[in-house]
Amino acid sequence: MSSVPVFVGLDYHQDAVQVCILNGDGKSLCNRSVPNDVQVIHRLVTQHGTPQRVAIEACCGAADLAEKLATDRGLPMQLAHPGYVNRMKRSPDKTDLGDAQLLADLVRVNYLPCVWLAPQAIRELRRLVRHRANLVRQRKDTKLRLRGLLRENRLRCPTAGAWTKAWYGWLHTEAALSTSDRWIVEQLLEQLAFLENQINAAVKRLEQATIDDPWVAKLQGLYGVGLITAVTLRAEVGRFDRFDTGKQLARFCGVTPRNASSGARQADAGLIKAGNPAVRQVLIELAHRLICRHHAQWGQLAHQMLSRGKPKNVVVAAVANRWVRWLYHELKRDAMATGGRDHQAPDHRCAAVPALPPDPHPPSPLLCAQDGKGNRNHTTSVHS
């Protein structure tokens, strides 16, 4: 293997990977397609020199390849944000050769927009969390179809609210439905029962998967945080120490306002759209619970904002935003108070709950990409 420093861009596909290799001056040493195989890619990259940085866009399957190249072959992998990379293209044309060369050139000048490469255990937990969320969405859609059918027939239970036992009894025995509509209702009710069982099974699986996870236990120890909120934060955020500030964490979670200022006009334009939707959903629900249960700190904040005439949705989003920042600073403050360790160490602690052992899923050092100043890149993407 040559000692010449090289920079590599990988354009990932299921069957093949386009590999572009540049030297330090930006000259192309190789740009060709190879089979999607770790050994083949490693052999091609190393025969042209010593890889300094290897870039690959975040997409389905790319994280697994990047982790294997980093842990098994020792390549310095960096996962790229596909949205930002797309905006940096100088040509409207799209080819695998051009995409790989762009990634290699960005990583050569150390301008690659990086996202966090989550370890295998976190990626598996994400799939579990998202599977349950998909089942919940299917249940919601089924319920909407059932209620829509009843509205088509102008039917409403006079004695009970929807989805109660009395309402189900009325639907089965008293609702004046035609033969075909009755059959559709029975089909929808069977789907609902099946989805309920699937959701319960998914929740049990989440409990089993995180039973020994100290981060989930820690989050569940906080006021208002249940299992689903805790595992969603654990799966989607992964490691809180990969963010430099609480504002970065809140922005990743999608609970910060979007700035829409221009000239002398200073304004906000609602919550940002690029945040993680799953985390934003559980945080908004958490904020509702904190407000409705009149929590001393967050309930008082909500009351003050409402008394100033703020809309309820703005108040809820503000509570979610402040809570995320509070969580981050609680972790940072307690880590500094218990031995003066850097707050980015993997064993964050929180004063409100028992101390945590080290993170059970620490990332490989090769997966922690560094920028030109020696700082670790933190994620900016919902896909990370």
C-alpha positions, 0 to 999 in steps of 0.5 A, spaced: 500 500 500 502 506 498 503 512 503 500 517 498 494 520 502 488 519 498 481 522 499 475 517 497 468 518 495 463 512 495 456 513 492 452 507 495 447 502 491 444 496 493 448 492 488 454 496 486 458 502 489 461 507 485 468 509 488 472 515 487 479 516 489 483 523 489 490 525 491 491 531 496 491 536 489 484 533 487 487 529 481 482 523 480 486 517 481 480 512 480 473 513 479 469 506 477 464 502 480 465 495 484 461 490 487 458 492 494 463 488 498 467 490 503 473 487 501 473 489 494 472 496 496 477 496 501 482 493 496 481 498 491 481 504 496 488 502 499 492 500 493 492 507 491 494 510 497 493 511 505 485 513 506 485 520 510 478 520 510 472 516 506 465 519 505 459 516 503 452 519 503 447 517 508 441 512 505 438 505 506 444 500 507 450 506 507 450 506 515 451 498 515 457 498 510 460 504 513 460 501 520 463 495 517 469 499 513 470 502 519 470 497 524 473 491 520 477 494 515 480 501 519 477 506 514 476 513 517 469 513 515 464 520 515 457 519 513 454 525 509 448 529 509 444 527 503 440 534 503 446 538 504 450 535 499 445 535 493 445 543 494 452 543 493 452 540 486 454 545 481 451 541 475 443 539 474 446 533 471 446 527 476 451 521 475 454 516 479 461 518 477 459 525 479 456 524 485 462 520 488 467 525 485 463 530 489 463 526 495 471 525 495 472 533 493 468 535 499 472 530 504 478 532 501 477 540 503 474 538 509 467 541 507 463 535 508 456 536 511 457 530 516 452 526 520 452 522 526 454 514 524 449 511 529 452 504 532 448 497 530 444 497 536 442 504 536 440 503 528 436 496 531 432 500 536 430 505 531 427 500 527 423 498 533 421 505 535 419 506 527 415 500 526 411 501 532 410 508 530 408 505 523 403 501 527 400 507 531 399 511 524 395 505 521 391 504 527 389 512 527 387 511 519 383 505 520 379 509 526 378 515 521 375 510 516 371 507 521 368 514 523 368 517 516 363 511 514 359 512 520 358 520 518 356 517 511 350 514 514 349 520 519 350 515 525 352 517 532 351 514 538 347 518 543 349 515 549 357 514 549 363 517 546 367 514 541 371 508 542 368 506 549 365 499 551 358 502 550 360 505 544 362 499 541 356 495 544 352 500 540 356 499 534 355 492 534 348 491 535 344 498 534 347 502 529 343 502 523 347 500 517 346 496 511 349 489 509 355 492 505 356 497 510 356 492 516 361 488 513 366 493 512 365 495 519 366 488 521 373 488 517 375 495 520 374 492 527 378 486 526 383 490 523 383 495 529 383 489 534 389 486 530 393 492 530 392 493 538 395 486 539 401 488 534 402 495 538 402 491 544 407 486 542 411 492 539 411 495 546 413 489 550 419 488 545 421 495 546 421 494 554 425 487 552 430 491 548 432 496 553 431 493 559 438 494 561 439 500 557 441 505 563 439 511 558 432 509 558 432 508 565 434 515 566 430 518 562 424 514 565 426 517 572 424 524 569 417 527 571 412 526 565 417 521 561 414 514 559 417 508 556 415 511 549 418 518 550 424 515 553 426 509 547 424 514 542 429 519 545 434 514 546 433 511 539 433 518 535 438 522 539 442 516 541 448 520 544 446 527 547 454 528 548 454 529 541 451 536 541 455 542 543 449 546 546 442 545 548 440 549 542 443 544 537 439 538 541 433 542 540 434 544 533 435 537 532 429 535 535 425 540 531 422 544 537 426 551 535 422 556 531 425 558 524 428 565 523 425 569 517 428 575 518 430 580 512 433 587 513 430 591 519 424 585 519 425 580 525 420 575 525 419 567 526 416 563 522 413 557 526 417 550 528 423 548 523 421 543 518 428 539 518 428 537 525 426 529 527 419 528 526 418 522 531 422 526 537 418 532 536 412 528 536 413 525 543 416 532 546 410 536 544 406 530 547 410 531 553 410 538 554 402 537 554 403 533 560 407 537 563 402 543 562 396 539 564 399 536 570 401 543 573 408 541 573 411 547 578 417 549 573 413 548 566 406 549 568 408 556 571 412 558 564 406 556 560 401 560 565 406 566 564 406 565 557 398 564 556 397 570 561 401 574 556 396 572 550 401 567 547 397 562 543 396 555 546 400 551 540 406 556 541 406 555 549 406 548 548 412 548 543 416 553 547 415 548 553 418 543 549 424 547 547 425 549 554 425 542 556 430 539 551 435 545 553 434 544 560 435 536 559 442 538 556 444 542 561 442 538 567 446 533 564 452 537 562 452 540 569 452 534 573 457 531 569 462 537 571 460 536 578 461 529 579 469 529 577 470 535 572 469 530 566 468 533 559 460 534 559 461 530 552 464 524 556 459 518 554 457 517 562 452 523 563 449 523 569 443 527 572 442 530 579 434 527 578 436 520 578 441 515 580 448 515 577 449 512 570 454 507 568 458 508 561 454 508 555 453 500 553 453 502 545 459 507 545 461 508 537 468 506 534 473 512 534 473 511 527 466 513 526 467 520 530 469 524 524 473 530 526 473 537 523 479 541 521 479 544 528 479 537 532 472 538 534 467 532 533 462 533 527 455 533 530 449 531 526 444 536 523 439 531 520 433 527 521 436 521 518 442 521 522 
